[in-house]
């Protein structure tokens, strides 16, 4: 992992998966899981780096972190 990004990360427990799920709403499809909350958080950092690396390789635009998202 080369650098840290400041994207919002949502972590929740999934009964269906019996795991914590971490999602990054600003990066479509960017998700990870873990047996613990901390594992999910660590795993999503890796997936964020990989998501951005692949997007760069494909010439796609990397969304700027918006910080906390507001929901209506």
mmCIF file of the N, C-alpha and C atoms, coordinates in Angstrom:
data_MODEL
# 
_entry.id   MODEL 
# 
loop_
_atom_site.group_PDB 
_atom_site.id 
_atom_site.type_symbol 
_atom_site.label_atom_id 
_atom_site.label_alt_id 
_atom_site.label_comp_id 
_atom_site.label_asym_id 
_atom_site.label_entity_id 
_atom_site.label_seq_id 
_atom_site.pdbx_PDB_ins_code 
_atom_site.Cartn_x 
_atom_site.Cartn_y 
_atom_site.Cartn_z 
_atom_site.occupancy 
_atom_site.B_iso_or_equiv 
_atom_site.pdbx_formal_charge 
_atom_site.auth_seq_id 
_atom_site.auth_comp_id 
_atom_site.auth_asym_id 
_atom_site.auth_atom_id 
_atom_site.pdbx_PDB_model_num 
ATOM 1   N N  . UNK A 1 1  ? 0.847   -1.178  0.000   1.00 0.00 ? 1  UNK A N  1 
ATOM 2   C CA . UNK A 1 1  ? 0.000   0.000   0.000   1.00 0.00 ? 1  UNK A CA 1 
ATOM 3   C C  . UNK A 1 1  ? 0.886   1.232   0.000   1.00 0.00 ? 1  UNK A C  1 
ATOM 4   N N  . UNK A 1 2  ? 0.690   2.046   -0.985  1.00 0.00 ? 2  UNK A N  1 
ATOM 5   C CA . UNK A 1 2  ? 1.590   3.171   -1.145  1.00 0.00 ? 2  UNK A CA 1 
ATOM 6   C C  . UNK A 1 2  ? 1.152   4.415   -0.382  1.00 0.00 ? 2  UNK A C  1 
ATOM 7   N N  . UNK A 1 3  ? -0.109  4.712   -0.383  1.00 0.00 ? 3  UNK A N  1 
ATOM 8   C CA . UNK A 1 3  ? -0.585  5.883   0.340   1.00 0.00 ? 3  UNK A CA 1 
ATOM 9   C C  . UNK A 1 3  ? -2.004  5.650   0.818   1.00 0.00 ? 3  UNK A C  1 
ATOM 10  N N  . UNK A 1 4  ? -2.427  6.469   1.730   1.00 0.00 ? 4  UNK A N  1 
ATOM 11  C CA . UNK A 1 4  ? -3.775  6.337   2.278   1.00 0.00 ? 4  UNK A CA 1 
ATOM 12  C C  . UNK A 1 4  ? -4.688  7.365   1.641   1.00 0.00 ? 4  UNK A C  1 
ATOM 13  N N  . UNK A 1 5  ? -5.880  6.933   1.359   1.00 0.00 ? 5  UNK A N  1 
ATOM 14  C CA . UNK A 1 5  ? -6.894  7.806   0.792   1.00 0.00 ? 5  UNK A CA 1 
ATOM 15  C C  . UNK A 1 5  ? -7.933  8.075   1.862   1.00 0.00 ? 5  UNK A C  1 
ATOM 16  N N  . UNK A 1 6  ? -8.671  9.120   1.692   1.00 0.00 ? 6  UNK A N  1 
ATOM 17  C CA . UNK A 1 6  ? -9.628  9.540   2.706   1.00 0.00 ? 6  UNK A CA 1 
ATOM 18  C C  . UNK A 1 6  ? -11.067 9.360   2.228   1.00 0.00 ? 6  UNK A C  1 
ATOM 19  N N  . UNK A 1 7  ? -11.381 8.153   1.821   1.00 0.00 ? 7  UNK A N  1 
ATOM 20  C CA . UNK A 1 7  ? -12.734 7.829   1.393   1.00 0.00 ? 7  UNK A CA 1 
ATOM 21  C C  . UNK A 1 7  ? -13.563 7.384   2.593   1.00 0.00 ? 7  UNK A C  1 
ATOM 22  N N  . UNK A 1 8  ? -14.855 7.653   2.512   1.00 0.00 ? 8  UNK A N  1 
ATOM 23  C CA . UNK A 1 8  ? -15.761 7.160   3.539   1.00 0.00 ? 8  UNK A CA 1 
ATOM 24  C C  . UNK A 1 8  ? -15.826 5.635   3.434   1.00 0.00 ? 8  UNK A C  1 
ATOM 25  N N  . UNK A 1 9  ? -15.770 4.966   4.566   1.00 0.00 ? 9  UNK A N  1 
ATOM 26  C CA . UNK A 1 9  ? -15.878 3.508   4.633   1.00 0.00 ? 9  UNK A CA 1 
ATOM 27  C C  . UNK A 1 9  ? -17.060 3.175   5.530   1.00 0.00 ? 9  UNK A C  1 
ATOM 28  N N  . UNK A 1 10 ? -17.966 2.361   5.028   1.00 0.00 ? 10 UNK A N  1 
ATOM 29  C CA . UNK A 1 10 ? -19.114 1.909   5.804   1.00 0.00 ? 10 UNK A CA 1 
ATOM 30  C C  . UNK A 1 10 ? -18.871 0.443   6.157   1.00 0.00 ? 10 UNK A C  1 
ATOM 31  N N  . UNK A 1 11 ? -18.942 0.136   7.451   1.00 0.00 ? 11 UNK A N  1 
ATOM 32  C CA . UNK A 1 11 ? -18.724 -1.243  7.900   1.00 0.00 ? 11 UNK A CA 1 
ATOM 33  C C  . UNK A 1 11 ? -19.976 -1.715  8.639   1.00 0.00 ? 11 UNK A C  1 
ATOM 34  N N  . UNK A 1 12 ? -20.442 -2.907  8.288   1.00 0.00 ? 12 UNK A N  1 
ATOM 35  C CA . UNK A 1 12 ? -21.626 -3.459  8.944   1.00 0.00 ? 12 UNK A CA 1 
ATOM 36  C C  . UNK A 1 12 ? -21.499 -4.974  9.036   1.00 0.00 ? 12 UNK A C  1 
ATOM 37  N N  . UNK A 1 13 ? -22.261 -5.560  9.930   1.00 0.00 ? 13 UNK A N  1 
ATOM 38  C CA . UNK A 1 13 ? -22.302 -7.004  10.102  1.00 0.00 ? 13 UNK A CA 1 
ATOM 39  C C  . UNK A 1 13 ? -23.307 -7.598  9.130   1.00 0.00 ? 13 UNK A C  1 
ATOM 40  N N  . UNK A 1 14 ? -22.918 -8.656  8.447   1.00 0.00 ? 14 UNK A N  1 
ATOM 41  C CA . UNK A 1 14 ? -23.808 -9.360  7.526   1.00 0.00 ? 14 UNK A CA 1 
ATOM 42  C C  . UNK A 1 14 ? -24.087 -10.749 8.078   1.00 0.00 ? 14 UNK A C  1 
ATOM 43  N N  . UNK A 1 15 ? -25.324 -10.979 8.487   1.00 0.00 ? 15 UNK A N  1 
ATOM 44  C CA . UNK A 1 15 ? -25.722 -12.317 8.959   1.00 0.00 ? 15 UNK A CA 1 
ATOM 45  C C  . UNK A 1 15 ? -25.570 -13.343 7.843   1.00 0.00 ? 15 UNK A C  1 
ATOM 46  N N  . UNK A 1 16 ? -25.944 -12.959 6.621   1.00 0.00 ? 16 UNK A N  1 
ATOM 47  C CA . UNK A 1 16 ? -25.877 -13.889 5.490   1.00 0.00 ? 16 UNK A CA 1 
ATOM 48  C C  . UNK A 1 16 ? -24.451 -14.357 5.227   1.00 0.00 ? 16 UNK A C  1 
ATOM 49  N N  . UNK A 1 17 ? -23.486 -13.469 5.404   1.00 0.00 ? 17 UNK A N  1 
ATOM 50  C CA . UNK A 1 17 ? -22.084 -13.803 5.153   1.00 0.00 ? 17 UNK A CA 1 
ATOM 51  C C  . UNK A 1 17 ? -21.342 -14.208 6.420   1.00 0.00 ? 17 UNK A C  1 
ATOM 52  N N  . UNK A 1 18 ? -21.987 -14.012 7.566   1.00 0.00 ? 18 UNK A N  1 
ATOM 53  C CA . UNK A 1 18 ? -21.368 -14.198 8.886   1.00 0.00 ? 18 UNK A CA 1 
ATOM 54  C C  . UNK A 1 18 ? -19.989 -13.529 8.929   1.00 0.00 ? 18 UNK A C  1 
ATOM 55  N N  . UNK A 1 19 ? -19.977 -12.272 8.501   1.00 0.00 ? 19 UNK A N  1 
ATOM 56  C CA . UNK A 1 19 ? -18.744 -11.490 8.450   1.00 0.00 ? 19 UNK A CA 1 
ATOM 57  C C  . UNK A 1 19 ? -19.082 -10.011 8.486   1.00 0.00 ? 19 UNK A C  1 
ATOM 58  N N  . UNK A 1 20 ? -18.092 -9.205  8.842   1.00 0.00 ? 20 UNK A N  1 
ATOM 59  C CA . UNK A 1 20 ? -18.224 -7.764  8.710   1.00 0.00 ? 20 UNK A CA 1 
ATOM 60  C C  . UNK A 1 20 ? -17.931 -7.404  7.260   1.00 0.00 ? 20 UNK A C  1 
ATOM 61  N N  . UNK A 1 21 ? -18.730 -6.511  6.697   1.00 0.00 ? 21 UNK A N  1 
ATOM 62  C CA . UNK A 1 21 ? -18.575 -6.061  5.318   1.00 0.00 ? 21 UNK A CA 1 
ATOM 63  C C  . UNK A 1 21 ? -18.172 -4.590  5.353   1.00 0.00 ? 21 UNK A C  1 
ATOM 64  N N  . UNK A 1 22 ? -17.158 -4.242  4.579   1.00 0.00 ? 22 UNK A N  1 
ATOM 65  C CA . UNK A 1 22 ? -16.721 -2.854  4.444   1.00 0.00 ? 22 UNK A CA 1 
ATOM 66  C C  . UNK A 1 22 ? -16.954 -2.424  2.999   1.00 0.00 ? 22 UNK A C  1 
ATOM 67  N N  . UNK A 1 23 ? -17.596 -1.269  2.829   1.00 0.00 ? 23 UNK A N  1 
ATOM 68  C CA . UNK A 1 23 ? -17.878 -0.741  1.494   1.00 0.00 ? 23 UNK A CA 1 
ATOM 69  C C  . UNK A 1 23 ? -17.373 0.685   1.390   1.00 0.00 ? 23 UNK A C  1 
ATOM 70  N N  . UNK A 1 24 ? -16.951 1.069   0.189   1.00 0.00 ? 24 UNK A N  1 
ATOM 71  C CA . UNK A 1 24 ? -16.543 2.441   -0.098  1.00 0.00 ? 24 UNK A CA 1 
ATOM 72  C C  . UNK A 1 24 ? -17.521 2.970   -1.143  1.00 0.00 ? 24 UNK A C  1 
ATOM 73  N N  . UNK A 1 25 ? -18.531 3.738   -0.721  1.00 0.00 ? 25 UNK A N  1 
ATOM 74  C CA . UNK A 1 25 ? -19.572 4.185   -1.653  1.00 0.00 ? 25 UNK A CA 1 
ATOM 75  C C  . UNK A 1 25 ? -19.054 4.974   -2.861  1.00 0.00 ? 25 UNK A C  1 
ATOM 76  N N  . UNK A 1 26 ? -17.960 5.690   -2.704  1.00 0.00 ? 26 UNK A N  1 
ATOM 77  C CA . UNK A 1 26 ? -17.444 6.523   -3.792  1.00 0.00 ? 26 UNK A CA 1 
ATOM 78  C C  . UNK A 1 26 ? -16.701 5.723   -4.861  1.00 0.00 ? 26 UNK A C  1 
ATOM 79  N N  . UNK A 1 27 ? -16.357 4.471   -4.547  1.00 0.00 ? 27 UNK A N  1 
ATOM 80  C CA . UNK A 1 27 ? -15.649 3.612   -5.498  1.00 0.00 ? 27 UNK A CA 1 
ATOM 81  C C  . UNK A 1 27 ? -16.545 2.411   -5.807  1.00 0.00 ? 27 UNK A C  1 
ATOM 82  N N  . UNK A 1 28 ? -17.289 2.452   -6.895  1.00 0.00 ? 28 UNK A N  1 
ATOM 83  C CA . UNK A 1 28 ? -18.256 1.399   -7.205  1.00 0.00 ? 28 UNK A CA 1 
ATOM 84  C C  . UNK A 1 28 ? -17.650 -0.003  -7.151  1.00 0.00 ? 28 UNK A C  1 
ATOM 85  N N  . UNK A 1 29 ? -18.314 -0.879  -6.410  1.00 0.00 ? 29 UNK A N  1 
ATOM 86  C CA . UNK A 1 29 ? -17.886 -2.263  -6.300  1.00 0.00 ? 29 UNK A CA 1 
ATOM 87  C C  . UNK A 1 29 ? -16.743 -2.496  -5.335  1.00 0.00 ? 29 UNK A C  1 
ATOM 88  N N  . UNK A 1 30 ? -16.281 -1.458  -4.667  1.00 0.00 ? 30 UNK A N  1 
ATOM 89  C CA . UNK A 1 30 ? -15.153 -1.586  -3.752  1.00 0.00 ? 30 UNK A CA 1 
ATOM 90  C C  . UNK A 1 30 ? -15.664 -2.075  -2.397  1.00 0.00 ? 30 UNK A C  1 
ATOM 91  N N  . UNK A 1 31 ? -15.462 -3.371  -2.135  1.00 0.00 ? 31 UNK A N  1 
ATOM 92  C CA . UNK A 1 31 ? -15.952 -4.004  -0.916  1.00 0.00 ? 31 UNK A CA 1 
ATOM 93  C C  . UNK A 1 31 ? -14.933 -5.017  -0.419  1.00 0.00 ? 31 UNK A C  1 
ATOM 94  N N  . UNK A 1 32 ? -14.961 -5.261  0.884   1.00 0.00 ? 32 UNK A N  1 
ATOM 95  C CA . UNK A 1 32 ? -14.119 -6.292  1.489   1.00 0.00 ? 32 UNK A CA 1 
ATOM 96  C C  . UNK A 1 32 ? -14.864 -6.843  2.693   1.00 0.00 ? 32 UNK A C  1 
ATOM 97  N N  . UNK A 1 33 ? -14.404 -7.964  3.195   1.00 0.00 ? 33 UNK A N  1 
ATOM 98  C CA . UNK A 1 33 ? -15.020 -8.526  4.391   1.00 0.00 ? 33 UNK A CA 1 
ATOM 99  C C  . UNK A 1 33 ? -13.938 -8.949  5.370   1.00 0.00 ? 33 UNK A C  1 
ATOM 100 N N  . UNK A 1 34 ? -14.375 -9.346  6.554   1.00 0.00 ? 34 UNK A N  1 
ATOM 101 C CA . UNK A 1 34 ? -13.448 -9.830  7.565   1.00 0.00 ? 34 UNK A CA 1 
ATOM 102 C C  . UNK A 1 34 ? -14.214 -10.482 8.701   1.00 0.00 ? 34 UNK A C  1 
ATOM 103 N N  . UNK A 1 35 ? -13.548 -11.370 9.408   1.00 0.00 ? 35 UNK A N  1 
ATOM 104 C CA . UNK A 1 35 ? -14.181 -12.022 10.552  1.00 0.00 ? 35 UNK A CA 1 
ATOM 105 C C  . UNK A 1 35 ? -14.425 -11.044 11.691  1.00 0.00 ? 35 UNK A C  1 
ATOM 106 N N  . UNK A 1 36 ? -13.606 -9.984  11.749  1.00 0.00 ? 36 UNK A N  1 
ATOM 107 C CA . UNK A 1 36 ? -13.773 -8.949  12.772  1.00 0.00 ? 36 UNK A CA 1 
ATOM 108 C C  . UNK A 1 36 ? -13.898 -7.603  12.083  1.00 0.00 ? 36 UNK A C  1 
ATOM 109 N N  . UNK A 1 37 ? -14.338 -6.627  12.856  1.00 0.00 ? 37 UNK A N  1 
ATOM 110 C CA . UNK A 1 37 ? -14.448 -5.252  12.357  1.00 0.00 ? 37 UNK A CA 1 
ATOM 111 C C  . UNK A 1 37 ? -13.082 -4.772  11.870  1.00 0.00 ? 37 UNK A C  1 
ATOM 112 N N  . UNK A 1 38 ? -12.054 -5.020  12.672  1.00 0.00 ? 38 UNK A N  1 
ATOM 113 C CA . UNK A 1 38 ? -10.703 -4.582  12.334  1.00 0.00 ? 38 UNK A CA 1 
ATOM 114 C C  . UNK A 1 38 ? -10.185 -5.265  11.072  1.00 0.00 ? 38 UNK A C  1 
ATOM 115 N N  . UNK A 1 39 ? -10.461 -6.555  10.916  1.00 0.00 ? 39 UNK A N  1 
ATOM 116 C CA . UNK A 1 39 ? -10.035 -7.258  9.706   1.00 0.00 ? 39 UNK A CA 1 
ATOM 117 C C  . UNK A 1 39 ? -10.709 -6.666  8.472   1.00 0.00 ? 39 UNK A C  1 
ATOM 118 N N  . UNK A 1 40 ? -11.992 -6.357  8.585   1.00 0.00 ? 40 UNK A N  1 
ATOM 119 C CA . UNK A 1 40 ? -12.710 -5.755  7.459   1.00 0.00 ? 40 UNK A CA 1 
ATOM 120 C C  . UNK A 1 40 ? -12.088 -4.410  7.104   1.00 0.00 ? 40 UNK A C  1 
ATOM 121 N N  . UNK A 1 41 ? -11.728 -3.623  8.114   1.00 0.00 ? 41 UNK A N  1 
ATOM 122 C CA . UNK A 1 41 ? -11.115 -2.321  7.880   1.00 0.00 ? 41 UNK A CA 1 
ATOM 123 C C  . UNK A 1 41 ? -9.739  -2.482  7.222   1.00 0.00 ? 41 UNK A C  1 
ATOM 124 N N  . UNK A 1 42 ? -8.945  -3.409  7.710   1.00 0.00 ? 42 UNK A N  1 
ATOM 125 C CA . UNK A 1 42 ? -7.627  -3.654  7.112   1.00 0.00 ? 42 UNK A CA 1 
ATOM 126 C C  . UNK A 1 42 ? -7.770  -4.147  5.668   1.00 0.00 ? 42 UNK A C  1 
ATOM 127 N N  . UNK A 1 43 ? -8.714  -5.034  5.439   1.00 0.00 ? 43 UNK A N  1 
ATOM 128 C CA . UNK A 1 43 ? -8.910  -5.587  4.090   1.00 0.00 ? 43 UNK A CA 1 
ATOM 129 C C  . UNK A 1 43 ? -9.398  -4.530  3.113   1.00 0.00 ? 43 UNK A C  1 
ATOM 130 N N  . UNK A 1 44 ? -10.254 -3.617  3.554   1.00 0.00 ? 44 UNK A N  1 
ATOM 131 C CA . UNK A 1 44 ? -10.760 -2.603  2.627   1.00 0.00 ? 44 UNK A CA 1 
ATOM 132 C C  . UNK A 1 44 ? -9.655  -1.640  2.227   1.00 0.00 ? 44 UNK A C  1 
ATOM 133 N N  . UNK A 1 45 ? -8.683  -1.399  3.090   1.00 0.00 ? 45 UNK A N  1 
ATOM 134 C CA . UNK A 1 45 ? -7.556  -0.543  2.710   1.00 0.00 ? 45 UNK A CA 1 
ATOM 135 C C  . UNK A 1 45 ? -6.785  -1.165  1.546   1.00 0.00 ? 45 UNK A C  1 
ATOM 136 N N  . UNK A 1 46 ? -6.608  -2.466  1.586   1.00 0.00 ? 46 UNK A N  1 
ATOM 137 C CA . UNK A 1 46 ? -5.923  -3.182  0.496   1.00 0.00 ? 46 UNK A CA 1 
ATOM 138 C C  . UNK A 1 46 ? -6.750  -3.090  -0.779  1.00 0.00 ? 46 UNK A C  1 
ATOM 139 N N  . UNK A 1 47 ? -8.058  -3.307  -0.652  1.00 0.00 ? 47 UNK A N  1 
ATOM 140 C CA . UNK A 1 47 ? -8.937  -3.283  -1.829  1.00 0.00 ? 47 UNK A CA 1 
ATOM 141 C C  . UNK A 1 47 ? -9.020  -1.880  -2.432  1.00 0.00 ? 47 UNK A C  1 
ATOM 142 N N  . UNK A 1 48 ? -9.011  -0.842  -1.596  1.00 0.00 ? 48 UNK A N  1 
ATOM 143 C CA . UNK A 1 48 ? -8.992  0.536   -2.115  1.00 0.00 ? 48 UNK A CA 1 
ATOM 144 C C  . UNK A 1 48 ? -7.746  0.739   -2.973  1.00 0.00 ? 48 UNK A C  1 
ATOM 145 N N  . UNK A 1 49 ? -6.589  0.335   -2.467  1.00 0.00 ? 49 UNK A N  1 
ATOM 146 C CA . UNK A 1 49 ? -5.350  0.470   -3.233  1.00 0.00 ? 49 UNK A CA 1 
ATOM 147 C C  . UNK A 1 49 ? -5.443  -0.289  -4.557  1.00 0.00 ? 49 UNK A C  1 
ATOM 148 N N  . UNK A 1 50 ? -5.963  -1.508  -4.512  1.00 0.00 ? 50 UNK A N  1 
ATOM 149 C CA . UNK A 1 50 ? -6.086  -2.313  -5.727  1.00 0.00 ? 50 UNK A CA 1 
ATOM 150 C C  . UNK A 1 50 ? -7.093  -1.705  -6.698  1.00 0.00 ? 50 UNK A C  1 
ATOM 151 N N  . UNK A 1 51 ? -8.208  -1.193  -6.172  1.00 0.00 ? 51 UNK A N  1 
ATOM 152 C CA . UNK A 1 51 ? -9.240  -0.569  -7.009  1.00 0.00 ? 51 UNK A CA 1 
ATOM 153 C C  . UNK A 1 51 ? -8.633  0.596   -7.774  1.00 0.00 ? 51 UNK A C  1 
ATOM 154 N N  . UNK A 1 52 ? -7.892  1.441   -7.059  1.00 0.00 ? 52 UNK A N  1 
ATOM 155 C CA . UNK A 1 52 ? -7.291  2.616   -7.681  1.00 0.00 ? 52 UNK A CA 1 
ATOM 156 C C  . UNK A 1 52 ? -6.214  2.215   -8.682  1.00 0.00 ? 52 UNK A C  1 
ATOM 157 N N  . UNK A 1 53 ? -5.418  1.212   -8.354  1.00 0.00 ? 53 UNK A N  1 
ATOM 158 C CA . UNK A 1 53 ? -4.376  0.741   -9.265  1.00 0.00 ? 53 UNK A CA 1 
ATOM 159 C C  . UNK A 1 53 ? -4.977  0.246   -10.576 1.00 0.00 ? 53 UNK A C  1 
ATOM 160 N N  . UNK A 1 54 ? -6.028  -0.552  -10.493 1.00 0.00 ? 54 UNK A N  1 
ATOM 161 C CA . UNK A 1 54 ? -6.667  -1.082  -11.705 1.00 0.00 ? 54 UNK A CA 1 
ATOM 162 C C  . UNK A 1 54 ? -7.321  0.046   -12.500 1.00 0.00 ? 54 UNK A C  1 
ATOM 163 N N  . UNK A 1 55 ? -7.981  0.968   -11.814 1.00 0.00 ? 55 UNK A N  1 
ATOM 164 C CA . UNK A 1 55 ? -8.608  2.095   -12.515 1.00 0.00 ? 55 UNK A CA 1 
ATOM 165 C C  . UNK A 1 55 ? -7.559  2.912   -13.270 1.00 0.00 ? 55 UNK A C  1 
ATOM 166 N N  . UNK A 1 56 ? -6.395  3.125   -12.659 1.00 0.00 ? 56 UNK A N  1 
ATOM 167 C CA . UNK A 1 56 ? -5.310  3.853   -13.329 1.00 0.00 ? 56 UNK A CA 1 
ATOM 168 C C  . UNK A 1 56 ? -4.831  3.088   -14.557 1.00 0.00 ? 56 UNK A C  1 
ATOM 169 N N  . UNK A 1 57 ? -4.657  1.783   -14.411 1.00 0.00 ? 57 UNK A N  1 
ATOM 170 C CA . UNK A 1 57 ? -4.204  0.956   -15.534 1.00 0.00 ? 57 UNK A CA 1 
ATOM 171 C C  . UNK A 1 57 ? -5.185  1.008   -16.697 1.00 0.00 ? 57 UNK A C  1 
ATOM 172 N N  . UNK A 1 58 ? -6.482  1.125   -16.378 1.00 0.00 ? 58 UNK A N  1 
ATOM 173 C CA . UNK A 1 58 ? -7.520  1.172   -17.407 1.00 0.00 ? 58 UNK A CA 1 
ATOM 174 C C  . UNK A 1 58 ? -7.790  2.588   -17.911 1.00 0.00 ? 58 UNK A C  1 
ATOM 175 N N  . UNK A 1 59 ? -7.089  3.570   -17.353 1.00 0.00 ? 59 UNK A N  1 
ATOM 176 C CA . UNK A 1 59 ? -7.269  4.959   -17.775 1.00 0.00 ? 59 UNK A CA 1 
ATOM 177 C C  . UNK A 1 59 ? -8.549  5.594   -17.271 1.00 0.00 ? 59 UNK A C  1 
ATOM 178 N N  . UNK A 1 60 ? -9.094  5.049   -16.201 1.00 0.00 ? 60 UNK A N  1 
ATOM 179 C CA . UNK A 1 60 ? -10.340 5.593   -15.648 1.00 0.00 ? 60 UNK A CA 1 
ATOM 180 C C  . UNK A 1 60 ? -10.052 6.713   -14.654 1.00 0.00 ? 60 UNK A C  1 
ATOM 181 N N  . UNK A 1 61 ? -11.014 7.586   -14.495 1.00 0.00 ? 61 UNK A N  1 
ATOM 182 C CA . UNK A 1 61 ? -10.898 8.685   -13.548 1.00 0.00 ? 61 UNK A CA 1 
ATOM 183 C C  . UNK A 1 61 ? -11.064 8.160   -12.126 1.00 0.00 ? 61 UNK A C  1 
ATOM 184 N N  . UNK A 1 62 ? -10.212 8.616   -11.233 1.00 0.00 ? 62 UNK A N  1 
ATOM 185 C CA . UNK A 1 62 ? -10.290 8.242   -9.821  1.00 0.00 ? 62 UNK A CA 1 
ATOM 186 C C  . UNK A 1 62 ? -11.097 9.322   -9.110  1.00 0.00 ? 62 UNK A C  1 
ATOM 187 N N  . UNK A 1 63 ? -12.228 8.962   -8.505  1.00 0.00 ? 63 UNK A N  1 
ATOM 188 C CA . UNK A 1 63 ? -13.027 9.972   -7.804  1.00 0.00 ? 63 UNK A CA 1 
ATOM 189 C C  . UNK A 1 63 ? -12.242 10.588  -6.642  1.00 0.00 ? 63 UNK A C  1 
ATOM 190 N N  . UNK A 1 64 ? -12.379 11.883  -6.472  1.00 0.00 ? 64 UNK A N  1 
ATOM 191 C CA . UNK A 1 64 ? -11.792 12.560  -5.321  1.00 0.00 ? 64 UNK A CA 1 
ATOM 192 C C  . UNK A 1 64 ? -12.597 12.190  -4.085  1.00 0.00 ? 64 UNK A C  1 
ATOM 193 N N  . UNK A 1 65 ? -11.929 11.941  -2.969  1.00 0.00 ? 65 UNK A N  1 
ATOM 194 C CA . UNK A 1 65 ? -12.683 11.679  -1.732  1.00 0.00 ? 65 UNK A CA 1 
ATOM 195 C C  . UNK A 1 65 ? -13.542 12.885  -1.366  1.00 0.00 ? 65 UNK A C  1 
ATOM 196 N N  . UNK A 1 66 ? -14.785 12.641  -1.043  1.00 0.00 ? 66 UNK A N  1 
ATOM 197 C CA . UNK A 1 66 ? -15.699 13.728  -0.676  1.00 0.00 ? 66 UNK A CA 1 
ATOM 198 C C  . UNK A 1 66 ? -15.859 13.841  0.827   1.00 0.00 ? 66 UNK A C  1 
ATOM 199 N N  . UNK A 1 67 ? -15.282 12.922  1.562   1.00 0.00 ? 67 UNK A N  1 
ATOM 200 C CA . UNK A 1 67 ? -15.469 12.956  3.008   1.00 0.00 ? 67 UNK A CA 1 
ATOM 201 C C  . UNK A 1 67 ? -16.795 12.341  3.361   1.00 0.00 ? 67 UNK A C  1 
ATOM 202 N N  . UNK A 1 68 ? -17.330 12.740  4.462   1.00 0.00 ? 68 UNK A N  1 
ATOM 203 C CA . UNK A 1 68 ? -18.583 12.168  4.940   1.00 0.00 ? 68 UNK A CA 1 
ATOM 204 C C  . UNK A 1 68 ? -19.721 12.477  3.982   1.00 0.00 ? 68 UNK A C  1 
ATOM 205 N N  . UNK A 1 69 ? -20.410 11.427  3.568   1.00 0.00 ? 69 UNK A N  1 
ATOM 206 C CA . UNK A 1 69 ? -21.539 11.600  2.668   1.00 0.00 ? 69 UNK A CA 1 
ATOM 207 C C  . UNK A 1 69 ? -22.789 11.910  3.485   1.00 0.00 ? 69 UNK A C  1 
ATOM 208 N N  . UNK A 1 70 ? -23.619 12.750  2.958   1.00 0.00 ? 70 UNK A N  1 
ATOM 209 C CA . UNK A 1 70 ? -24.865 13.116  3.635   1.00 0.00 ? 70 UNK A CA 1 
ATOM 210 C C  . UNK A 1 70 ? -26.032 12.428  2.932   1.00 0.00 ? 70 UNK A C  1 
ATOM 211 N N  . UNK A 1 71 ? -26.886 11.816  3.689   1.00 0.00 ? 71 UNK A N  1 
ATOM 212 C CA . UNK A 1 71 ? -28.038 11.111  3.132   1.00 0.00 ? 71 UNK A CA 1 
ATOM 213 C C  . UNK A 1 71 ? -29.305 11.831  3.533   1.00 0.00 ? 71 UNK A C  1 
ATOM 214 N N  . UNK A 1 72 ? -30.264 11.852  2.623   1.00 0.00 ? 72 UNK A N  1 
ATOM 215 C CA . UNK A 1 72 ? -31.540 12.512  2.890   1.00 0.00 ? 72 UNK A CA 1 
ATOM 216 C C  . UNK A 1 72 ? -32.466 11.598  3.646   1.00 0.00 ? 72 UNK A C  1 
# 
